[in-house]
Amino acid sequence: MGSPPAVAHLAFAVAILPLILAAISHFVPVLTRTGDPAPAISRLPFAAQVAGLAAVLAMQGTVPRWLLPLAAAVDIVLAGLLLDWAASRARAALDSPHPGWRWYGAALGCLMMALLAVLLMEICPAYRNALRIFHLHLNVLGLVGLAALGTLPVLLPTALQMRDPESGSWLRRQLWLVAGGALVVATGAAVAWEFAVAGAALMMVAGLGLLSQWIRRFGIGQLLGDGVSASLLAALLGLCLTLVAGVAHGTGLSAARPDLLVWSVAFLLPLVSGALSQLLPVWRWPGPVTPARLQMRQKLAANGRWRSGLWLASGGAFLAGLDAAASFMLASGLLLFAASLLQAVRVSHPLAQEHVEGG
């Protein structure tokens, strides 16, 4: 069994970070209306995964400790390369690029600052704890929060096969509010919790504004009627719950553990499952829409409402100290998603279907 920091970094650096980098490389060409990324860009998530694994092994003592700051430096370079590529794609756009790409740029900027804090820990050990807290919060709310809030206004209407004319203006207006809020939360958590509360309030205003916009545009019935949109709605509510939990922790009303559990269970799980339900069929079969792709999407989204509702309730139960009930709901949601995933991967390739039908 690994140490708690190593286990946490195994989940974040080896799974979450590469997934975010892959999502950015997928969405930036869409938002800028440019071609597919070059193979070198497509390989960046894998390189980040290798660097993350090296960092985890260094934390465990399996490999030399100096590999930890080296892995952080490698990830800074990878994030910088992806940021430069995204900016070049935005400049190459024939028309004004969709403002969502700037959210990915800001998320990568947060990642680079969070990784810089790791390097400073080695140089300034007296400030290690403050830098560690800054690193943690800027990853959780800066990198993941900005990437999520930059994607949700685009992904949810796509999942519903509807348009949201307000999404672009929301993304343009709220970027610096959310980015500034994440930076203030990270700095305040490391220095003074009062500043963190102010930053959380800024992010909460943006999150509730997006929620209100969705309800006004699509209606609750439409949002809950599709498994993908229900998952993405639950993720937004989970982010708001995470901010509430963070304020409770900052004021001394709760410990740090429930806050991280709320973030991972009520926000991250609905976000990842909802995004994968929409994107996995596209990644598996790029190009024109096929019946197999639609069937795979239907399998993945089938129990999206139930599993996301369970995870959202689980986060609230963890925050209330009801660990047994929260763990049961967490496990139930994971089993539902695993069942959907197993059914989805069994969907045959269109050519294989034609071969079977043709005898």
C-alpha positions as CSV (number, residue, x, y, z in Angstrom):
1,M,0.0,0.0,0.0
2,G,1.5,3.4,-1.0
3,S,1.6,6.5,1.2
4,P,-1.4,8.8,1.0
5,P,0.4,11.5,-1.0
6,A,1.7,8.9,-3.4
7,V,-1.7,7.4,-3.9
8,A,-3.3,10.8,-4.5
9,H,-0.6,11.7,-7.0
10,L,-1.1,8.3,-8.7
11,A,-4.7,9.2,-9.3
12,F,-4.0,12.8,-10.3
13,A,-0.7,12.7,-12.2
14,V,-1.1,9.3,-13.9
15,A,-4.9,9.4,-14.6
16,I,-6.5,12.9,-14.3
17,L,-3.7,15.1,-15.8
18,P,-3.2,13.0,-18.9
19,L,-7.0,12.9,-19.5
20,I,-7.2,16.7,-19.2
21,L,-4.3,17.1,-21.6
22,A,-5.9,14.7,-24.1
23,A,-9.2,16.6,-23.8
24,I,-7.5,19.9,-24.5
25,S,-5.8,18.4,-27.6
26,H,-9.2,17.2,-28.7
27,F,-11.2,20.4,-28.1
28,V,-8.8,23.1,-29.2
29,P,-9.0,22.1,-32.9
30,V,-12.8,22.1,-32.6
31,L,-12.9,25.5,-30.9
32,T,-10.4,27.0,-33.4
33,R,-11.8,25.1,-36.4
34,T,-8.4,23.8,-37.4
35,G,-7.2,20.3,-38.3
36,D,-6.3,17.4,-36.0
37,P,-3.3,17.8,-33.8
38,A,0.1,16.5,-34.9
39,P,1.2,13.1,-33.6
40,A,3.7,14.9,-31.3
41,I,0.9,16.8,-29.6
42,S,-1.2,13.6,-29.3
43,R,1.7,12.0,-27.5
44,L,2.0,14.7,-24.8
45,P,-0.6,13.1,-22.4
46,F,1.4,9.8,-22.5
47,A,4.6,11.7,-21.7
48,A,2.9,13.4,-18.8
49,Q,1.7,10.0,-17.6
50,V,5.3,8.7,-17.6
51,A,6.5,11.8,-15.7
52,G,3.7,11.4,-13.2
53,L,4.5,7.8,-12.6
54,A,8.2,8.7,-12.0
55,A,7.0,11.3,-9.4
56,V,4.9,8.7,-7.6
57,L,7.8,6.2,-7.5
58,A,10.1,9.0,-6.1
59,M,7.6,9.7,-3.4
60,Q,7.5,6.0,-2.5
61,G,11.3,5.8,-2.4
62,T,11.4,3.3,-5.2
63,V,13.6,5.6,-7.3
64,P,15.9,8.5,-6.3
65,R,14.1,11.5,-4.7
66,W,15.6,13.9,-7.2
67,L,13.4,12.5,-9.9
68,L,10.4,14.2,-8.2
69,P,11.4,17.8,-9.1
70,L,12.7,16.5,-12.5
71,A,9.2,15.1,-13.2
72,A,7.7,18.4,-12.2
73,A,10.0,20.2,-14.6
74,V,9.2,17.9,-17.4
75,D,5.5,18.5,-16.9
76,I,6.1,22.2,-16.9
77,V,7.7,21.9,-20.3
78,L,4.9,19.6,-21.6
79,A,2.2,22.1,-20.4
80,G,4.1,24.9,-22.0
81,L,4.3,23.1,-25.3
82,L,0.6,22.4,-25.3
83,L,-0.2,26.0,-24.3
84,D,2.0,27.3,-27.2
85,W,0.3,24.9,-29.6
86,A,-3.2,26.0,-28.5
87,A,-2.2,29.6,-28.9
88,S,-0.8,28.9,-32.4
89,R,-4.1,27.2,-33.3
90,A,-6.1,30.2,-32.1
91,R,-3.9,32.5,-34.2
92,A,-4.4,30.2,-37.3
93,A,-8.2,30.3,-37.0
94,L,-9.9,31.8,-40.0
95,D,-12.4,33.6,-37.9
96,S,-12.4,34.5,-34.2
97,P,-11.8,31.3,-32.2
98,H,-14.3,30.1,-29.7
99,P,-13.5,31.7,-26.3
100,G,-13.4,28.3,-24.7
101,W,-9.8,27.8,-25.8
102,R,-8.6,30.6,-23.4
103,W,-10.0,28.6,-20.5
104,Y,-7.6,25.7,-21.4
105,G,-4.8,28.2,-21.7
106,A,-5.6,29.5,-18.2
107,A,-5.9,26.0,-16.9
108,L,-2.4,25.1,-18.3
109,G,-1.1,28.3,-16.7
110,C,-2.4,27.2,-13.3
111,L,-0.8,23.8,-13.8
112,M,2.6,25.4,-14.6
113,M,2.4,27.6,-11.4
114,A,1.3,24.6,-9.3
115,L,4.3,22.6,-10.7
116,L,6.6,25.6,-10.1
117,A,5.6,25.4,-6.4
118,V,7.0,21.8,-6.4
119,L,10.4,23.1,-7.6
120,L,10.3,25.9,-5.0
121,M,9.7,23.3,-2.2
122,E,13.2,21.9,-2.9
123,I,14.7,25.3,-2.9
124,C,12.8,26.8,0.0
125,P,12.1,24.0,2.4
126,A,11.0,26.5,5.1
127,Y,7.9,27.3,3.0
128,R,7.2,23.6,2.0
129,N,3.8,23.4,3.7
130,A,2.5,26.7,2.3
131,L,3.8,25.7,-1.2
132,R,2.2,22.3,-0.9
133,I,-1.2,23.8,-0.1
134,F,-0.8,26.2,-2.9
135,H,0.1,23.4,-5.3
136,L,-2.9,21.3,-4.2
137,H,-5.5,23.9,-4.5
138,L,-4.2,25.3,-7.8
139,N,-4.3,21.9,-9.3
140,V,-7.8,21.0,-7.9
141,L,-9.6,24.3,-8.7
142,G,-7.2,25.9,-11.2
143,L,-6.3,23.2,-13.6
144,V,-9.3,20.9,-13.2
145,G,-11.8,23.6,-12.3
146,L,-10.9,25.9,-15.2
147,A,-10.7,23.0,-17.7
148,A,-14.1,21.7,-16.6
149,L,-15.8,25.1,-16.6
150,G,-14.3,25.8,-20.0
151,T,-15.7,22.6,-21.4
152,L,-19.1,22.3,-19.8
153,P,-20.8,25.2,-21.7
154,V,-19.7,23.6,-24.9
155,L,-20.1,19.9,-24.1
156,L,-23.6,20.0,-22.5
157,P,-25.4,21.6,-25.5
158,T,-23.5,19.2,-27.7
159,A,-24.8,16.3,-25.6
160,L,-28.3,17.6,-26.0
161,Q,-27.8,18.3,-29.7
162,M,-29.0,21.8,-29.0
163,R,-27.4,25.3,-29.3
164,D,-26.7,27.7,-26.4
165,P,-26.1,31.2,-27.9
166,E,-25.2,32.5,-24.5
167,S,-22.3,30.0,-23.9
168,G,-19.7,32.1,-25.8
169,S,-20.6,35.3,-23.9
170,W,-20.5,33.5,-20.6
171,L,-17.1,32.1,-21.3
172,R,-15.8,35.5,-22.3
173,R,-17.2,37.3,-19.2
174,Q,-16.4,34.7,-16.6
175,L,-12.8,33.6,-17.4
176,W,-11.0,36.1,-15.3
177,L,-13.5,35.8,-12.5
178,V,-13.0,32.0,-12.2
179,A,-9.2,32.1,-12.9
180,G,-8.8,34.9,-10.4
181,G,-11.0,33.1,-7.9
182,A,-8.9,29.9,-8.2
183,L,-5.7,31.8,-7.7
184,V,-7.1,33.7,-4.7
185,V,-8.3,30.4,-3.2
186,A,-4.9,28.7,-3.6
187,T,-3.0,31.7,-2.2
188,G,-5.5,32.2,0.6
189,A,-5.4,28.5,1.6
190,A,-1.7,28.8,1.9
191,V,-1.7,32.2,3.8
192,A,-5.0,33.2,5.3
193,W,-8.4,31.4,4.9
194,E,-10.3,34.7,4.6
195,F,-8.8,35.2,1.2
196,A,-9.7,31.7,0.2
197,V,-13.3,32.3,1.1
198,A,-13.4,35.4,-1.1
199,G,-11.9,33.4,-4.0
200,A,-14.5,30.6,-3.5
201,A,-17.2,33.2,-3.6
202,L,-16.0,34.4,-7.0
203,M,-16.0,30.9,-8.4
204,M,-19.4,30.1,-6.8
205,V,-20.9,33.2,-8.5
206,A,-19.7,31.9,-11.9
207,G,-20.9,28.4,-11.3
208,L,-24.4,29.4,-10.2
209,G,-24.6,31.8,-13.1
210,L,-23.9,28.9,-15.5
211,L,-26.4,26.7,-13.7
212,S,-29.1,29.4,-14.0
213,Q,-28.3,29.8,-17.7
214,W,-28.7,26.1,-18.4
215,I,-32.0,25.9,-16.5
216,R,-33.3,29.0,-18.4
217,R,-32.2,27.7,-21.8
218,F,-32.9,24.0,-21.6
219,G,-35.2,23.4,-18.5
220,I,-34.7,20.9,-15.7
221,G,-36.6,18.1,-17.6
222,Q,-34.3,18.3,-20.6
223,L,-31.2,18.4,-18.5
224,L,-32.2,15.3,-16.5
225,G,-33.6,13.5,-19.5
226,D,-30.2,12.6,-21.0
227,G,-27.6,10.6,-19.0
228,V,-24.7,12.7,-20.3
229,S,-26.3,16.1,-19.6
230,A,-27.5,14.9,-16.1
231,S,-23.9,13.8,-15.3
232,L,-22.5,17.2,-16.4
233,L,-25.2,19.0,-14.4
234,A,-24.3,16.9,-11.4
235,A,-20.6,17.8,-11.9
236,L,-21.4,21.5,-11.8
237,L,-23.4,21.0,-8.6
238,G,-20.6,19.0,-7.2
239,L,-18.1,21.8,-7.9
240,C,-20.4,24.2,-6.0
241,L,-20.6,21.7,-3.1
242,T,-16.8,21.4,-3.2
243,L,-16.5,25.2,-2.7
244,V,-18.9,25.1,0.2
245,A,-16.9,22.2,1.7
246,G,-13.7,24.2,1.2
247,V,-15.2,27.2,3.1
248,A,-16.3,24.9,5.9
249,H,-12.7,23.5,6.1
250,G,-11.2,27.0,6.1
251,T,-13.4,28.2,8.9
252,G,-12.6,25.1,11.0
253,L,-16.0,23.5,10.7
254,S,-14.7,20.4,8.9
255,A,-11.5,18.6,8.2
256,A,-9.6,18.5,4.9
257,R,-10.5,14.9,4.1
258,P,-14.2,15.5,3.5
259,D,-13.4,18.4,1.3
260,L,-11.2,16.3,-1.0
261,L,-13.7,13.5,-1.0
262,V,-16.5,15.9,-2.0
263,W,-14.3,17.1,-4.9
264,S,-13.4,13.7,-6.1
265,V,-16.8,12.0,-5.6
266,A,-19.4,14.7,-6.2
267,F,-17.5,16.7,-8.9
268,L,-14.8,14.6,-10.6
269,L,-16.7,11.3,-11.0
270,P,-19.8,12.9,-12.7
271,L,-17.5,15.1,-14.8
272,V,-15.3,12.3,-16.1
273,S,-18.1,9.8,-16.6
274,G,-20.3,12.3,-18.4
275,A,-17.4,13.5,-20.6
276,L,-16.3,10.0,-21.4
277,S,-19.9,9.0,-22.2
278,Q,-20.0,11.7,-24.9
279,L,-16.4,11.5,-26.1
280,L,-15.4,7.9,-26.0
281,P,-17.6,6.9,-29.0
282,V,-16.1,9.8,-31.0
283,W,-12.6,8.9,-30.1
284,R,-13.2,5.2,-30.9
285,W,-14.8,5.9,-34.2
286,P,-13.8,9.4,-35.5
287,G,-15.5,10.7,-38.6
288,P,-19.1,10.6,-39.6
289,V,-21.7,9.5,-37.1
290,T,-22.5,5.7,-37.3
291,P,-25.2,3.5,-35.7
292,A,-22.4,1.8,-33.7
293,R,-21.2,5.2,-32.3
294,L,-24.8,6.1,-31.3
295,Q,-25.3,2.7,-29.7
296,M,-22.1,3.0,-27.7
297,R,-23.1,6.5,-26.5
298,Q,-26.5,5.2,-25.5
299,K,-24.9,2.4,-23.4
300,L,-22.6,4.7,-21.6
301,A,-25.3,7.3,-20.9
302,A,-27.9,4.7,-19.9
303,N,-27.6,5.1,-16.1
304,G,-26.0,8.5,-16.0
305,R,-28.8,10.1,-13.9
306,W,-28.7,7.4,-11.3
307,R,-24.9,7.1,-10.9
308,S,-24.4,10.9,-10.8
309,G,-27.2,11.3,-8.3
310,L,-25.6,8.7,-6.1
311,W,-22.2,10.4,-6.3
312,L,-23.6,13.8,-5.6
313,A,-25.5,12.4,-2.6
314,S,-22.3,10.5,-1.5
315,G,-20.4,13.8,-1.5
316,G,-23.0,15.4,0.7
317,A,-22.9,12.4,3.0
318,F,-19.1,12.5,3.3
319,L,-19.4,16.2,4.2
320,A,-22.0,15.4,6.9
321,G,-19.8,12.7,8.4
322,L,-22.0,9.8,7.2
323,D,-19.0,7.8,5.8
324,A,-20.8,4.4,5.7
325,A,-23.7,5.6,3.7
326,A,-21.4,7.7,1.5
327,S,-19.2,4.8,0.8
328,F,-22.2,2.6,-0.2
329,M,-23.5,5.2,-2.6
330,L,-20.0,5.8,-4.0
331,A,-19.6,2.0,-4.7
332,S,-23.1,1.7,-6.1
333,G,-22.4,4.5,-8.6
334,L,-19.1,3.0,-9.6
335,L,-20.7,-0.4,-10.2
336,L,-23.4,1.3,-12.4
337,F,-20.7,3.0,-14.5
338,A,-18.6,-0.2,-14.8
339,A,-21.7,-2.0,-16.0
340,S,-22.3,0.7,-18.7
341,L,-18.7,0.7,-19.7
342,L,-18.6,-3.1,-20.1
343,Q,-21.7,-3.0,-22.3
344,A,-20.3,-0.1,-24.4
345,V,-17.0,-1.7,-25.2
346,R,-18.9,-4.7,-26.5
347,V,-20.5,-2.7,-29.3
348,S,-19.0,-3.9,-32.6
349,H,-17.2,-1.8,-35.2
350,P,-19.5,-0.9,-38.1
351,L,-17.5,-3.0,-40.6
352,A,-17.6,-5.9,-38.2
353,Q,-21.4,-5.6,-38.0
354,E,-21.7,-5.5,-41.8
355,H,-19.5,-8.6,-42.1
356,V,-21.7,-10.5,-39.6
357,E,-24.9,-9.4,-41.3
358,G,-23.5,-10.4,-44.7
359,G,-22.7,-13.9,-43.6
